[in-house]
């Protein structure tokens, strides 16, 4: 119940994790992993859509060995600032076009100027490849200004939009053909609508890493257009193109260094006989009942060869807001962050620099297959020789890097290490013979970047740390290709971005932006770990205390089986008399405020080191349970040896047992109050209510007697006890003596060996904990974040009678947000909810 309330009331309703632009709050999809959020040591993150906005814009390109595009990316600016170089601002041309998905500026290609290029025919093939090789669906009016594209990925949509702006406007698709309005092809200013018959579409997947379309021109020309990762396309190229291959590779590296996402474009002319023979094999593979995907890939590989390289595209995907600050904060918290991406090595490294994961002060270990030696072997085309060379290179580099890392570790050199490895090398490094060396090297590194990795490799890397290092891992991603990684980690976090909801549906927690991890881990995760640790330790303490008092009684009775407490005392001890306070502690306990938790992220390392749930901590609780049980039993027995009631009779077994149980209930409840760092009125109410609940119960229980009651010795026992001064003296002195040891221990520990949070408590004890809502309303000088929180907090809430998923909307609807002047997009479910409400709408002012 504690974990459930933590999720539904605290995580789901945290306004610091509410994304106003998309009207998306945080969502806890499970309540079993709250405390693990406070113990994460390794964080595995995807790049596209997770660290970046997933808003792709066509930025630059290379056609026939010539680079086009004059813009400067965010990564280039960050790199220049890091190196102390001042970049001059590039002025955009007056006729440049900038729309969603297209941020390209170069007068050499726009408005038909490509006809004057060095090789206009290759430019024409480039634009047609963009306009034809895709699975995009057009929607809306068939005009360049009003049409919209529905694509499987933002990259594909950006490429089609780029083709439109270059004069090759794709506007219609049928099951067997597409229509493209081509401009300036025959002569400047001339437009013509061309229909291309789509014969086959070879879909993109994570294994092939490319997509192909076979089409027939109106003239009868049969062409295969292909686009994909450079590592795949280069293996499919025909011979005799060394010059353009070398030039395009240099351009790819330049684009990657600028943080751009790259794709290579190629084509191949086919003859009818070749195509017909291949198409028969394709139809057979498509109708196969077993291993259909594998057979389709094999058949696709038969025709995707002897390609002619056209060029490459470069798409910019900007970083999300607050990513560098979030990564820096998490690194200071002791969390080791890994970026697992499918981008090129240079792109991954520069993105890591831009988001503050890697710095110039770090020692970088780079294990890459993009070396001169490996390229020469790949050019010879011998797959076995290439595999052997890459394996030997990986083994040699791993041993060299590991030896150097161990040297830095043994000499206590204060130098942070960063490991960068690509997918080909990672495939061999995950081999059982090299797996241990990779694990040791990665655990010594503060940051790791894995580039050109497949979804399967993402999951394998996550499992390497999870199973090999036995550390708590967290994986975060936004797309279907991240699902295996999210499921392989201890904690999975999905980002509700532009790539669908697959990652969210497979995750344990869902957020809208990467920067919200700061609040999820450093605040909610850390508080949940502290609360659960304290609740479990306290349960252990109070039950051990209660049990040991009965254990000491067995020595007095010669192990005869006589009970010290009544059966109802034992049954209701955990259910009523000590239940409510521990629930309150599990919900409200916190050592420092949320702002201090983020200001001093080093506090998070207490959870990584499991400082609050070690055997030493439980041993301290057990020691005082042992000590207090002795006090309860022997003090109460000693008080009864000469104790007498008003009738002069000595106190009996049930009198002593009830007196001892009263002392136990009072003491364990007060002991919980001593263990709290944050006390609210709910703590006071719950503890006072539990103690009063015990007295109310015993008054009723001992005052009622029936003919069938076998506990006649309990009858009127509390009334007899309360008539003696022994009882009142015992319930005051016994808890006082029992808690004296805890008081002295906590005082000495706080004075001589304080935890980090205790030092901060002393430092900030005279400062207000948080900015409350009334203070926000009175304070005219608010930060933008505080203004947003205040605006949202002032919105009225609508209580809906619907609780089903179809009508379940986030807490603040767009209708009410717009009424208050707060920007929030309309959602379809807002209209559905209001239209389906029965009876008058009830509005509760927040």
Beta strands, then each sheet from edge to edge (+ up, - down):
strand 1: 27-28
strand 2: 42-45
strand 3: 57-63
strand 4: 66-68
strand 5: 137-139
strand 6: 148-150
strand 7: 168-173
strand 8: 177-183
strand 9: 191-202
strand 10: 210-216
strand 11: 222-228
strand 12: 261-270
strand 13: 308-316
strand 14: 336-340
strand 15: 363-367
strand 16: 417-422
strand 17: 447-451
strand 18: 473-477
strand 19: 491-495
strand 20: 509-511
strand 21: 797-798
strand 22: 843-844
sheet 1: 1+ 20- 19- 18- 2- 14- 17- 16- 15-
sheet 2: 4+ 3- 13+ 12- 11+ 10- 9+ 8- 7+
sheet 3: 5+ 6-
sheet 4: 21+ 22-
end
